[in-house]
Every structure is written in C-alpha cells, then in structure tokens.
Amino acid sequence: MPPEERSEEPKQYVREPLAPAKQKRLQQCFEHASKQMAQENYDYATELFSQCVLGDPSNLSYVQSYLGNLKKKYNNNKTGSKLAILKERGARSKIKKALAKSHWEDVISNGLKVLVVNPWDVPALTSMATASDEMGDDETEMAYLKAALEANPKNPAVNRQCAMALAARQQFDQAIACWHRVEQVRPNDEEAQRAIASLAVEKTILKGKYDESDPSKKLGKGQEPDQHDQDLTVEKRLQQQIGRNPEELSSYFELAQVHINNEKYKEAEEVLAAALEVSDGDPDVRERLDDVQLRRLRQQISFAENDGDQETKEKLRKELCEKELIVYKNRCERYPNNLAFKYDLGLRYQINGQYNEAIKEFQQARNDPRRKGVCMLALGQCFQQIKQYRLASSHYHSAVDEIPDRDAKNKKKSLYLAGKLALAMNDLDSADKYLTVLAGLDFTYKDVSALLDKIAKLRKNEDEGSEENRD
C-alpha cells in the first residue's frame, strides 16, 4: 500500500512474550541493582534498574524499585537534582512526540531519562502512566500515577487521571476522593460533580451485585480486583513459583521486594530467612536479610516514638545499634575497599563509645572524597572524647574547610565544635573566628550568642589586665 493510503489509526499494542533467557537475565540485573541500592550506590543502581524497566515495562517490582532508588538518591527532596527543569529537555520533547504517535515504548524510555534528574516530574510520570495503560500494564500504570499524585497531590489533571484509572478498576472510594480534590481546586467543575454522583451510583449497584453472590469469595460481575487484591495476586504468583522451584532464589528476592515496597518488613524477613536456609547460608541472601531486619527495627522504633513508649524505644535502639555493629563489621570484612561501609562502621563504634575503634575506621574512610569532611568532624569528636584536644581541634578545623556549604547541618556543627573547643583551650582568636562565622549563618544556633559574649568579656578582662600591668 502506498504511504499516502495507509491508515493513521494507531494499532492496538501487542507485546511479544519475554523469552525465559531474557527473564532470567533481567532478574539477575534487578538483584544486582537492589544490592547496589542497599550499598547506597544509587547512580549505578539507576542504570541497572533502567535496563530492567526497559526490558520488561510491565514488571511492577522493577518500576517501584527504580522510583524508590531515585527518591533515596535525592533524599526525598521532592525536586530532584538542581536545575532539573533545565536538564533532559530533549527527552521531554521526545515524550510529547511519542505520545502523539502512540509510540508507547519510546514514552517509557524517554520518561526514564527525565526521572533520572527528577523522579517527581509530574508530566513524565503521567505520560508513562498513559503509555502503561495503552500497553495493558495496569499495575505499573497505577505505580506511575501514585508517584505523580505524591509529587503534586492537589494537581487537578493528575487527580482526574487517577480517578479515571481507579474507576476503571472499580475502586470507587479512591476515585471519588480524587474527584473531590479536583473540586477543591475547581469548585465549579461540572465534570467532577457528575463523576462523583455517577461513581456513587455505580458503587451502590456493584455492592448489590456483590451481595447477591458469595460476599466472602466473589466479586461483582465484570468487577476487577482492587489494588490490595492485585498485590495479593502478585504475592500468590511468586509463592507458587517458590513452591514449584524452591531452589530458585530470584523468586524469593522478588517476593521479598514486594513486601519491602509495601513496608511489610516482617513478611519480607520471613521470605529471606527461608531463602537463606535454602541457599545454605549464601552471603548475598544474608546481606538482604540483614538489611530487612534493620529496616524492621527502625520501623518499630518509629512506632514506639508515636506511641510515646520510651522504655520500648530505648530497648529497640540498643538492639538496632548492636545489630548494625555486627552487620557493618561483616560488610567491611566482605568489602574491604568499600569506604562507605568503613564510615558506617565507624559511626556505630562512636555511638557505642568505642572511640579508638571508631578512629581507625574514620581514618580509612576519609580517603573517600565524598565523606572526607564528615569523617574529619567525627574524628574531632572522637579525639575530644579521649582527651586528645589538639588533635580534636585540628580535625575540627579541617572539617570546617572540607564540609561543603550545602551540608548546612554538619557545617554549623563543625563551626560550633571548633569554636567551643578553641574557647576551652583559651584560643580566643580561633574561637571568635569560628563562632562569628557560625553566628552569620545561624545566630540562634545553640548558645553561640552567649559564647560570643563570653569571648568579648574575656577580651575586655585581658585588656584591662594589660592596662593595669602597664600602670
């Protein structure tokens, strides 16, 4: 057929099934990426997770881990990298063109490039959700939409798209909540009002159909499972895979990741404990189990803080500290060249009051340029604890020079400790220097104003004493 006679109607998307060899290769890539993320090698993990999502865009675990890794990389700052809006302009333009031409895989590939600089980029996330919907990937569509809603919960366009997706899944309460958020921004939006009324009717009708059947086991005619049921389906599928092939560790890892994404750390711990037994103590499995156990302890501490249970919180903190010490000792033995683990181990020794051991680890970790400043600060604190004041002072001074201004918390801490120790050593010039800089950054920081007053008073006394001696 000549080009001018071809139909411009987009063809229905058909995905070729993944070959078993490719599935296995992607799963291995995913496992390696998860390991890199646990070690805070976020950039490398991003590259690996991108390969997984591109290879299998329908895999919910791949998408959730890709987004979760980037959010950790940017410390959940909701904005991504600096000047993110100016970066990846080409990819943003290509997303629009791919949407117009119904090239759904191109939407996903260019969307990943945009998310690398800002995982909260709403246009990219909603475009990827649209592409997932067109490709029949319901689970990943909702993952992208939830991320967009997290980024901008009051955005009417995002709420509208979420509402329609949820309504298609017959999750009426959540869909109605989205339409209500549209109403809050656009009080006179007739579409929102009609949709809310229509969904309320559909919900009532569906409930009637549901009640006519077995309410404990069946859904209404044409009803699809809600998000919780979809998650359960994923879990059951993986549990069946484990049952059929209990020696295949990838199924354990994927199931554990599903639980981790849902913050169900106890369930993830049980899955990995079973994997550890099957693998006969494989070190990689042990590391995954250790990470989940640490997460569960931190979660329990958070719950105890919310409940105001001080005794339980202190007990859990002690347990967490002991567990972390064991974990990072093992990591340092297994990865002797990983300076990040040495820094983490040094912190745990410092917390436990084992200052000599902490100094040894920090002195090795400071060879990592990214952590040199905070290592010098920690070394200063440790030397001060063992009463090596001159060493402490010199390390505080180095910390002030090495810690970048963007790390305001540690910058102010190093200035404060350097100034306070200098004052205690009667080095008024250095004390005045550091505390004055600190006051310029944050005059309300701890007792910096009182310390400056004390320095001024000491200087006045010195001047008066000198004058008396001259007389």
Secondary structure, DSSP 8 states (H G I E B T S, - for coil): --GGGS--S----------HHHHHHHHHHHHHHHHHHHTT-HHHHHHHHHHHHHH-TT-HHHHHHHHHHHHHHTTT-SS-STTGGGS-HHHHHHHHHHHHTT-HHHHHHHHHHHHHH-TT-HHHHHHHHHHHHHTT-HHHHHHHHHHHHHH-TT-HHHHHHHHHHHHHTT-HHHHHHHHHHHHHH-TT-HHHHHHHHHHHHHHHHHHHHHHHS-TTT---TT----HHHHHHHHHHHHHHHHHH-TT-HHHHHHHHHHHHHTT-HHHHHHHHHHHHHHTTS-HHHHHHHHHHHHHHHHHHHHHHHHHT-HHHHHHHHHHHHHHHHHHHHHHHHH-TT-HHHHHHHHHHHHHTT-HHHHHHHHHHHTTSTTTHHHHHHHHHHHHHHTT-HHHHHHHHHHHHHHS-TT-HHHHHHHHHHHHHHHHHTT-HHHHHHHHHHHHHH-TTSTTHHHHHHHHHHHHHHHHHHHHHHH-
